[in-house]
Amino acid sequence: MLEGLVTGKMGKMEFKIKINELPTDIKILENKWVAFVIDAQPEQVKVTIQPKTWKKWQKAATDYPAWVAEWSIGARI
């Protein structure tokens, strides 16, 4: 089945998600990491971020009403 594939340079696939409001249904994990799920139709994406990043997002949401966060997505669930 794989015999017909061309070999050569390896590539990578990147997916980005942007949000413009903080999720309200979050879970605080060990070491205060924050986890939440985003419904990125048709898939759902589980996101886990460091506490430092979460605090920056909270400040941005307060200081800038039209803020947008962007990052590479995590594991598919």
PyMOL commands that place a pseudoatom at each C-alpha (Angstrom):
pseudoatom trace, name=CA, resn=MET, resi=1, chain=A, elem=C, hetatm=0, pos=[0.000, 0.000, 0.000]
pseudoatom trace, name=CA, resn=LEU, resi=2, chain=A, elem=C, hetatm=0, pos=[2.827, 2.430, 0.801]
pseudoatom trace, name=CA, resn=GLU, resi=3, chain=A, elem=C, hetatm=0, pos=[4.921, 1.422, -2.228]
pseudoatom trace, name=CA, resn=GLY, resi=4, chain=A, elem=C, hetatm=0, pos=[3.353, 4.114, -4.395]
pseudoatom trace, name=CA, resn=LEU, resi=5, chain=A, elem=C, hetatm=0, pos=[4.191, 6.987, -2.073]
pseudoatom trace, name=CA, resn=VAL, resi=6, chain=A, elem=C, hetatm=0, pos=[6.977, 9.370, -2.985]
pseudoatom trace, name=CA, resn=THR, resi=7, chain=A, elem=C, hetatm=0, pos=[9.768, 9.531, -0.451]
pseudoatom trace, name=CA, resn=GLY, resi=8, chain=A, elem=C, hetatm=0, pos=[11.867, 12.575, 0.216]
pseudoatom trace, name=CA, resn=LYS, resi=9, chain=A, elem=C, hetatm=0, pos=[11.615, 15.632, 2.394]
pseudoatom trace, name=CA, resn=MET, resi=10, chain=A, elem=C, hetatm=0, pos=[9.565, 15.421, 5.510]
pseudoatom trace, name=CA, resn=GLY, resi=11, chain=A, elem=C, hetatm=0, pos=[6.943, 18.066, 6.025]
pseudoatom trace, name=CA, resn=LYS, resi=12, chain=A, elem=C, hetatm=0, pos=[4.761, 19.129, 8.870]
pseudoatom trace, name=CA, resn=MET, resi=13, chain=A, elem=C, hetatm=0, pos=[1.142, 20.035, 9.236]
pseudoatom trace, name=CA, resn=GLU, resi=14, chain=A, elem=C, hetatm=0, pos=[0.116, 22.889, 11.492]
pseudoatom trace, name=CA, resn=PHE, resi=15, chain=A, elem=C, hetatm=0, pos=[-3.323, 23.789, 12.729]
pseudoatom trace, name=CA, resn=LYS, resi=16, chain=A, elem=C, hetatm=0, pos=[-4.112, 27.054, 14.467]
pseudoatom trace, name=CA, resn=ILE, resi=17, chain=A, elem=C, hetatm=0, pos=[-7.088, 27.982, 16.596]
pseudoatom trace, name=CA, resn=LYS, resi=18, chain=A, elem=C, hetatm=0, pos=[-8.072, 31.530, 17.470]
pseudoatom trace, name=CA, resn=ILE, resi=19, chain=A, elem=C, hetatm=0, pos=[-10.425, 32.471, 20.273]
pseudoatom trace, name=CA, resn=ASN, resi=20, chain=A, elem=C, hetatm=0, pos=[-11.809, 35.867, 21.187]
pseudoatom trace, name=CA, resn=GLU, resi=21, chain=A, elem=C, hetatm=0, pos=[-13.285, 35.085, 24.599]
pseudoatom trace, name=CA, resn=LEU, resi=22, chain=A, elem=C, hetatm=0, pos=[-12.090, 33.079, 27.557]
pseudoatom trace, name=CA, resn=PRO, resi=23, chain=A, elem=C, hetatm=0, pos=[-13.649, 29.661, 28.074]
pseudoatom trace, name=CA, resn=THR, resi=24, chain=A, elem=C, hetatm=0, pos=[-15.760, 29.420, 31.216]
pseudoatom trace, name=CA, resn=ASP, resi=25, chain=A, elem=C, hetatm=0, pos=[-15.745, 25.643, 31.637]
pseudoatom trace, name=CA, resn=ILE, resi=26, chain=A, elem=C, hetatm=0, pos=[-12.131, 25.126, 32.721]
pseudoatom trace, name=CA, resn=LYS, resi=27, chain=A, elem=C, hetatm=0, pos=[-10.388, 22.540, 34.857]
pseudoatom trace, name=CA, resn=ILE, resi=28, chain=A, elem=C, hetatm=0, pos=[-7.369, 23.341, 37.025]
pseudoatom trace, name=CA, resn=LEU, resi=29, chain=A, elem=C, hetatm=0, pos=[-4.849, 20.498, 36.828]
pseudoatom trace, name=CA, resn=GLU, resi=30, chain=A, elem=C, hetatm=0, pos=[-1.818, 19.697, 38.943]
pseudoatom trace, name=CA, resn=ASN, resi=31, chain=A, elem=C, hetatm=0, pos=[0.787, 22.466, 39.032]
pseudoatom trace, name=CA, resn=LYS, resi=32, chain=A, elem=C, hetatm=0, pos=[-2.116, 24.883, 38.295]
pseudoatom trace, name=CA, resn=TRP, resi=33, chain=A, elem=C, hetatm=0, pos=[-2.170, 24.159, 34.547]
pseudoatom trace, name=CA, resn=VAL, resi=34, chain=A, elem=C, hetatm=0, pos=[-5.523, 25.040, 32.952]
pseudoatom trace, name=CA, resn=ALA, resi=35, chain=A, elem=C, hetatm=0, pos=[-7.417, 22.646, 30.656]
pseudoatom trace, name=CA, resn=PHE, resi=36, chain=A, elem=C, hetatm=0, pos=[-10.525, 23.266, 28.567]
pseudoatom trace, name=CA, resn=VAL, resi=37, chain=A, elem=C, hetatm=0, pos=[-12.231, 21.996, 25.413]
pseudoatom trace, name=CA, resn=ILE, resi=38, chain=A, elem=C, hetatm=0, pos=[-12.971, 24.121, 22.359]
pseudoatom trace, name=CA, resn=ASP, resi=39, chain=A, elem=C, hetatm=0, pos=[-15.697, 23.115, 19.929]
pseudoatom trace, name=CA, resn=ALA, resi=40, chain=A, elem=C, hetatm=0, pos=[-13.897, 23.685, 16.599]
pseudoatom trace, name=CA, resn=GLN, resi=41, chain=A, elem=C, hetatm=0, pos=[-16.618, 22.229, 14.371]
pseudoatom trace, name=CA, resn=PRO, resi=42, chain=A, elem=C, hetatm=0, pos=[-16.642, 19.392, 13.478]
pseudoatom trace, name=CA, resn=GLU, resi=43, chain=A, elem=C, hetatm=0, pos=[-13.901, 18.440, 15.974]
pseudoatom trace, name=CA, resn=GLN, resi=44, chain=A, elem=C, hetatm=0, pos=[-13.392, 19.175, 19.633]
pseudoatom trace, name=CA, resn=VAL, resi=45, chain=A, elem=C, hetatm=0, pos=[-9.930, 20.207, 20.763]
pseudoatom trace, name=CA, resn=LYS, resi=46, chain=A, elem=C, hetatm=0, pos=[-8.616, 19.764, 24.283]
pseudoatom trace, name=CA, resn=VAL, resi=47, chain=A, elem=C, hetatm=0, pos=[-6.279, 22.597, 25.255]
pseudoatom trace, name=CA, resn=THR, resi=48, chain=A, elem=C, hetatm=0, pos=[-3.883, 22.572, 28.202]
pseudoatom trace, name=CA, resn=ILE, resi=49, chain=A, elem=C, hetatm=0, pos=[-1.939, 25.738, 28.982]
pseudoatom trace, name=CA, resn=GLN, resi=50, chain=A, elem=C, hetatm=0, pos=[0.499, 26.902, 31.609]
pseudoatom trace, name=CA, resn=PRO, resi=51, chain=A, elem=C, hetatm=0, pos=[-0.746, 29.076, 34.477]
pseudoatom trace, name=CA, resn=LYS, resi=52, chain=A, elem=C, hetatm=0, pos=[1.400, 31.991, 33.272]
pseudoatom trace, name=CA, resn=THR, resi=53, chain=A, elem=C, hetatm=0, pos=[-0.326, 31.918, 29.872]
pseudoatom trace, name=CA, resn=TRP, resi=54, chain=A, elem=C, hetatm=0, pos=[-3.784, 31.702, 31.481]
pseudoatom trace, name=CA, resn=LYS, resi=55, chain=A, elem=C, hetatm=0, pos=[-3.037, 34.780, 33.608]
pseudoatom trace, name=CA, resn=LYS, resi=56, chain=A, elem=C, hetatm=0, pos=[-1.909, 36.695, 30.498]
pseudoatom trace, name=CA, resn=TRP, resi=57, chain=A, elem=C, hetatm=0, pos=[-5.133, 35.723, 28.717]
pseudoatom trace, name=CA, resn=GLN, resi=58, chain=A, elem=C, hetatm=0, pos=[-7.219, 36.851, 31.703]
pseudoatom trace, name=CA, resn=LYS, resi=59, chain=A, elem=C, hetatm=0, pos=[-5.457, 40.219, 31.747]
pseudoatom trace, name=CA, resn=ALA, resi=60, chain=A, elem=C, hetatm=0, pos=[-5.807, 40.618, 27.971]
pseudoatom trace, name=CA, resn=ALA, resi=61, chain=A, elem=C, hetatm=0, pos=[-9.540, 39.820, 28.137]
pseudoatom trace, name=CA, resn=THR, resi=62, chain=A, elem=C, hetatm=0, pos=[-9.967, 42.568, 30.745]
pseudoatom trace, name=CA, resn=ASP, resi=63, chain=A, elem=C, hetatm=0, pos=[-7.689, 45.185, 29.167]
pseudoatom trace, name=CA, resn=TYR, resi=64, chain=A, elem=C, hetatm=0, pos=[-8.571, 44.639, 25.500]
pseudoatom trace, name=CA, resn=PRO, resi=65, chain=A, elem=C, hetatm=0, pos=[-12.217, 43.837, 24.668]
pseudoatom trace, name=CA, resn=ALA, resi=66, chain=A, elem=C, hetatm=0, pos=[-11.342, 42.750, 21.105]
pseudoatom trace, name=CA, resn=TRP, resi=67, chain=A, elem=C, hetatm=0, pos=[-8.409, 40.495, 22.026]
pseudoatom trace, name=CA, resn=VAL, resi=68, chain=A, elem=C, hetatm=0, pos=[-7.646, 37.274, 20.159]
pseudoatom trace, name=CA, resn=ALA, resi=69, chain=A, elem=C, hetatm=0, pos=[-5.505, 34.351, 21.312]
pseudoatom trace, name=CA, resn=GLU, resi=70, chain=A, elem=C, hetatm=0, pos=[-3.836, 32.109, 18.738]
pseudoatom trace, name=CA, resn=TRP, resi=71, chain=A, elem=C, hetatm=0, pos=[-1.845, 28.902, 19.184]
pseudoatom trace, name=CA, resn=SER, resi=72, chain=A, elem=C, hetatm=0, pos=[-1.152, 25.525, 17.641]
pseudoatom trace, name=CA, resn=ILE, resi=73, chain=A, elem=C, hetatm=0, pos=[-3.767, 23.004, 18.678]
pseudoatom trace, name=CA, resn=GLY, resi=74, chain=A, elem=C, hetatm=0, pos=[-3.281, 20.072, 21.009]
pseudoatom trace, name=CA, resn=ALA, resi=75, chain=A, elem=C, hetatm=0, pos=[-4.450, 16.490, 20.903]
pseudoatom trace, name=CA, resn=ARG, resi=76, chain=A, elem=C, hetatm=0, pos=[-7.615, 15.505, 19.039]
pseudoatom trace, name=CA, resn=ILE, resi=77, chain=A, elem=C, hetatm=0, pos=[-10.260, 13.995, 21.311]
for i in range(1, 77): cmd.bond("trace and resi %d" % i, "trace and resi %d" % (i + 1))
show_as sticks, trace
zoom trace
